[in-house]
Amino acid sequence: MIDVIRSIREFNNKRDPERLAMKYQAMRTNPFVFLRGTCHLFYARLPKTSIFKNAPLTWTCGDMHLENFGSYKGDNRLAYFDMNDFDEAALAPLSWEIVRLLTSILVSAESLSISQDEAYALCESFMNAYASALANGKATWAERETSHGIIRNLLEELRERQRPAFLNKRTVRKGKKRKIRIDGKKALLATDLQRATVTDLIDTFAQTQPAPEFYKVIDVARRIAGTGSLGVDRYVILVEGKGSPDGNYLLDLKNALPSCLVNNLKVSQPKWKSEAHRVVEIQRRMQAVSMAFLTPINMEKQSYVLRALQPAEDRVNLNHNLHNMEELHKVMGGLAHIVASAQLRSTGRDGSAIADELIAYGQKKKWKAKCLSAAQHCAQQVQADWEDYCTAFDDGAFAIND
């Protein structure tokens, strides 16, 4: 029997109190936000059924849900749309990844302004497209010229985004100097010690790069982003880039913690050099093109993932008030191809199934219905856990004492 309240409190122990309070408040909003903030609880709750034991092993991002897709600039500076969060990445049965995504569709129905029947229909669209993509056996990627609707719009917006305009949103400018905008929504002040520690870390890293002057640190702030990772040691860093003020770059530095899947898995994992190396290596295997500046960095006994700052507005927004059901079904097809392609792209690596196994699995039929049924069960459990959480939250069980 899992004590939901105790599990959540223990998992988030030792996180930054200010941002942890934001996480707890956000999780009170609705079941979808709660799902995003309790990945560890989701996997501890997986039913003991064959679909979670007998599916082929694939590399997974681990924390799959509707908001774990978005557009970003690759290390070749072109725009891509792909999965974008690999903090929990691990080798696992593919059903773990798929059922979590299906569950996220079901529990987000209210926040998407759709009915449960419509949400289930979206799940069916995803499953059919995903199985077809597996059976086809060819990894593809989303391109601006061939994408449609929501995904195409995100790629277009990112391609047309001008650096000065983006910097002006996230920084304040005084002459030829910029400072990170401290607004309590995207960034918080860093202490002098945090600023000095991060600056030293980036300076040391810069010496290993072809153009160390690019990484000259101008400013550092604590970053507010995501839900599950709120409270984790994380910074937004303003660096010189290609010249101040409009050639500056914003980077994201995030502490890499152990994947919450591992404690629930009976699958042997590679011996990674660090948790950051795990995140970066699996991300590189699964994405068509990696995010700009994606690099693992070690600091004392902790490891961090460095990458270009990815704005939250670059993530897919599926609210039915903004898009009709036909468009949402098309998006499900697009997401299905992205997930299948990531798994096909990383086949045969450190124990993952080879492409022939995934192709054969995609051609089978019974497992699709089992995944849909399991997602319904998981969605009901998430709803019940969220309701218990809301009661405890309202009773002050998650009050933060600095």
PyMOL commands that set and color helices and strands:
alter all, ss='L'
color gray80, all
select helices_A, chain A and resi 4-11+17-27+31-37+39-44+50-52+94-107+116-136+149-160+163-170+192-206+212-215+262-264+275-286+312-314+325-345+355-363+366-394
alter helices_A, ss='H'
color red, helices_A
select strands_A, chain A and resi 57-60+69-73+79-83+90-93+171-174+177-180+187-189+217-223+234-239+249-255+295-299+302-308
alter strands_A, ss='S'
color yellow, strands_A
deselect
rebuild
show_as cartoon
